[in-house]
Amino acid sequence: GKPVTPKEQAEILFGLLNKEPKFSKAPIGVMDVGIAVLDFISKLLPGAKDAAEFARIGKYYAVEDMVGPQYGSDTLEDFFADVIENGLEGQELGSAAVFSD
């Protein structure tokens, strides 16, 4: 299908879940401030270095176009509907997971 913006992705999910859409906006500069604060803190507490890097990665994904070539016939809406009905079994990321249990 056509490329789907993050807002459209959220609208699809809200629709599938029969929920009223709720959105908040913040300027991207807020992330720059957070990154700068975490960088400063990491000079005092080295453990904050990972948090600063995670924030940089988050900003990258927030501002960069992530549209790839079209492939196959499955749609994101179909995937979301399947996950809502059947869960995420079979979608395990293993060592590629950002968060782990």
C-alpha contacts under 8 A as a table, 3 or more apart, distances in Angstrom:
res1	aa1	res2	aa2	distance
1	G	70	Q	7.08
1	G	73	S	7.38
1	G	75	T	6.28
2	K	70	Q	7.99
3	P	67	V	6.53
4	V	8	E	5.82
4	V	9	Q	6.29
5	T	8	E	5.04
5	T	9	Q	6.18
6	P	9	Q	4.95
6	P	10	A	6.32
7	K	10	A	5.11
7	K	11	E	6.19
8	E	11	E	4.89
8	E	12	I	6.14
9	Q	12	I	5.16
9	Q	13	L	6.40
9	Q	76	L	7.92
10	A	13	L	5.08
10	A	14	F	6.11
10	A	21	P	7.76
11	E	14	F	5.10
11	E	15	G	6.03
11	E	21	P	6.45
12	I	15	G	5.13
12	I	16	L	6.16
12	I	77	E	6.41
13	L	16	L	5.12
13	L	17	L	6.11
13	L	77	E	7.77
13	L	80	F	6.97
14	F	17	L	5.14
14	F	18	N	5.92
14	F	19	K	4.93
14	F	20	E	6.41
14	F	21	P	5.71
15	G	18	N	4.93
15	G	19	K	6.20
15	G	20	E	7.72
15	G	21	P	7.96
16	L	19	K	7.82
16	L	80	F	7.94
16	L	81	A	6.69
26	A	30	V	6.82
27	P	30	V	5.79
27	P	31	M	7.99
28	I	31	M	5.57
28	I	32	D	7.01
28	I	59	K	7.69
29	G	32	D	4.88
29	G	33	V	6.34
30	V	33	V	5.18
30	V	34	G	6.29
31	M	34	G	4.97
31	M	35	I	6.04
31	M	55	A	7.22
31	M	59	K	6.54
32	D	35	I	5.08
32	D	36	A	6.13
33	V	36	A	5.09
33	V	37	V	6.16
34	G	37	V	5.11
34	G	38	L	6.15
34	G	55	A	7.60
35	I	38	L	5.11
35	I	39	D	6.03
35	I	52	A	5.41
35	I	53	E	7.96
35	I	55	A	6.05
35	I	56	R	6.64
36	A	39	D	5.03
36	A	40	F	6.22
36	A	52	A	7.92
37	V	40	F	5.14
37	V	41	I	6.16
38	L	41	I	4.97
38	L	42	S	5.95
38	L	48	A	6.21
38	L	49	K	7.07
38	L	51	A	6.87
38	L	52	A	5.07
39	D	42	S	5.09
39	D	43	K	6.80
39	D	48	A	7.45
39	D	49	K	6.55
39	D	52	A	5.84
40	F	43	K	5.51
40	F	44	L	7.30
41	I	44	L	5.32
41	I	45	L	5.86
41	I	46	P	7.78
41	I	48	A	6.40
42	S	45	L	4.68
42	S	46	P	4.61
42	S	47	G	6.45
42	S	48	A	4.59
42	S	49	K	4.95
42	S	52	A	7.80
43	K	46	P	6.05
45	L	48	A	5.87
45	L	49	K	7.87
46	P	49	K	5.56
47	G	50	D	6.39
47	G	51	A	7.69
48	A	51	A	5.10
48	A	52	A	6.32
49	K	52	A	5.15
49	K	53	E	6.33
50	D	53	E	5.07
50	D	54	F	6.06
51	A	54	F	4.97
51	A	55	A	6.16
52	A	55	A	5.07
52	A	56	R	6.30
53	E	56	R	4.98
53	E	57	I	6.25
54	F	57	I	5.08
54	F	58	G	6.16
55	A	58	G	4.91
55	A	59	K	6.18
56	R	59	K	5.11
56	R	60	Y	6.25
57	I	60	Y	5.03
57	I	61	Y	6.39
58	G	61	Y	5.26
58	G	62	A	6.19
59	K	62	A	4.89
59	K	63	V	6.28
60	Y	63	V	5.46
60	Y	64	E	5.85
61	Y	64	E	5.56
61	Y	65	D	7.88
61	Y	66	M	7.66
74	D	78	D	6.51
74	D	79	F	7.28
75	T	78	D	5.14
75	T	79	F	6.37
76	L	79	F	4.99
76	L	80	F	6.11
77	E	80	F	5.09
77	E	81	A	6.11
78	D	81	A	5.13
78	D	82	D	6.19
79	F	82	D	5.13
79	F	83	V	6.21
80	F	83	V	5.09
80	F	84	I	6.16
81	A	84	I	5.15
81	A	85	E	6.25
82	D	85	E	5.11
82	D	86	N	5.70
82	D	87	G	7.24
83	V	86	N	5.13
83	V	87	G	4.42
83	V	88	L	5.61
84	I	87	G	5.85
86	N	89	E	7.65
88	L	91	Q	5.41
88	L	92	E	7.48
89	E	92	E	6.90
92	E	97	A	7.94
93	L	96	A	5.22
93	L	97	A	5.03
94	G	97	A	5.76
97	A	100	S	6.43
